[in-house]
Amino acid sequence: MKRLAGIDEYVEDQEEWVVLQFEFDRFLVKYSSKNKPEKENK
């Protein structure tokens, strides 16, 4: 059971990391859209 608990913690960390990456991506898009012409809107 201890190994499973470790895996659960690992998965939780991964999910947190994905959320962080998502937030960072949104920040980058926001920031770069200020420095780019509007036509590259996706």
Distance bins in CASP14 RR format, pairs under 12 A and 6 or more apart:
PFRMAT RR
TARGET T0000
AUTHOR 0000-0000-0000
RMODE 2
METHOD distances of the structure
MODEL  1
1 7 0 0 0 0 0 1 0 0 0 0 0
1 8 0 0 0 0 0 1 0 0 0 0 0
2 8 0 0 0 0 0 1 0 0 0 0 0
2 9 0 0 0 0 0 1 0 0 0 0 0
3 9 0 0 0 0 0 1 0 0 0 0 0
3 10 0 0 0 0 0 1 0 0 0 0 0
4 10 0 0 0 0 0 1 0 0 0 0 0
4 11 0 0 0 0 0 1 0 0 0 0 0
5 11 0 0 0 0 0 1 0 0 0 0 0
5 12 0 0 0 0 0 1 0 0 0 0 0
6 12 0 0 0 0 1 0 0 0 0 0 0
6 13 0 0 0 0 1 0 0 0 0 0 0
6 14 0 0 0 0 0 1 0 0 0 0 0
7 13 0 0 0 0 0 1 0 0 0 0 0
7 14 0 0 0 0 0 1 0 0 0 0 0
8 14 0 0 0 0 0 1 0 0 0 0 0
8 15 0 0 0 0 0 1 0 0 0 0 0
9 15 0 0 0 0 0 1 0 0 0 0 0
9 16 0 0 0 0 0 1 0 0 0 0 0
10 16 0 0 0 0 0 1 0 0 0 0 0
10 17 0 0 0 0 0 1 0 0 0 0 0
11 17 0 0 0 0 0 1 0 0 0 0 0
11 18 0 0 0 0 0 1 0 0 0 0 0
12 18 0 0 0 0 0 1 0 0 0 0 0
12 19 0 0 0 0 0 1 0 0 0 0 0
13 19 0 0 0 0 0 1 0 0 0 0 0
13 20 0 0 0 0 0 1 0 0 0 0 0
14 20 0 0 0 0 0 1 0 0 0 0 0
14 21 0 0 0 0 0 1 0 0 0 0 0
15 21 0 0 0 0 0 1 0 0 0 0 0
15 22 0 0 0 0 0 1 0 0 0 0 0
16 22 0 0 0 0 0 1 0 0 0 0 0
16 23 0 0 0 0 0 1 0 0 0 0 0
17 23 0 0 0 0 0 1 0 0 0 0 0
17 24 0 0 0 0 0 1 0 0 0 0 0
18 24 0 0 0 0 0 1 0 0 0 0 0
18 25 0 0 0 0 0 1 0 0 0 0 0
19 25 0 0 0 0 0 1 0 0 0 0 0
19 26 0 0 0 0 0 1 0 0 0 0 0
20 26 0 0 0 0 0 1 0 0 0 0 0
20 27 0 0 0 0 0 1 0 0 0 0 0
21 27 0 0 0 0 0 1 0 0 0 0 0
21 28 0 0 0 0 0 1 0 0 0 0 0
22 28 0 0 0 0 0 1 0 0 0 0 0
22 29 0 0 0 0 0 1 0 0 0 0 0
23 29 0 0 0 0 0 1 0 0 0 0 0
23 30 0 0 0 0 0 1 0 0 0 0 0
24 30 0 0 0 0 0 1 0 0 0 0 0
24 31 0 0 0 0 0 1 0 0 0 0 0
25 31 0 0 0 0 0 1 0 0 0 0 0
25 32 0 0 0 0 0 1 0 0 0 0 0
26 32 0 0 0 0 0 1 0 0 0 0 0
26 33 0 0 0 0 0 1 0 0 0 0 0
27 33 0 0 0 0 0 1 0 0 0 0 0
27 34 0 0 0 0 0 1 0 0 0 0 0
28 34 0 0 0 0 0 1 0 0 0 0 0
28 35 0 0 0 0 0 1 0 0 0 0 0
28 36 0 0 0 0 0 1 0 0 0 0 0
29 35 0 0 0 0 0 1 0 0 0 0 0
29 36 0 0 0 0 1 0 0 0 0 0 0
29 40 0 0 0 0 0 1 0 0 0 0 0
29 41 0 0 0 0 1 0 0 0 0 0 0
29 42 0 0 0 0 1 0 0 0 0 0 0
30 36 0 0 0 0 0 1 0 0 0 0 0
32 40 0 0 0 0 1 0 0 0 0 0 0
32 41 0 0 0 0 0 1 0 0 0 0 0
32 42 0 0 0 0 0 1 0 0 0 0 0
33 39 0 0 0 0 0 1 0 0 0 0 0
33 40 1 0 0 1 0 0 0 0 0 0 0
33 41 1 0 0 1 0 0 0 0 0 0 0
33 42 0 0 0 0 1 0 0 0 0 0 0
34 40 0 0 0 0 0 1 0 0 0 0 0
36 42 0 0 0 0 0 1 0 0 0 0 0
END
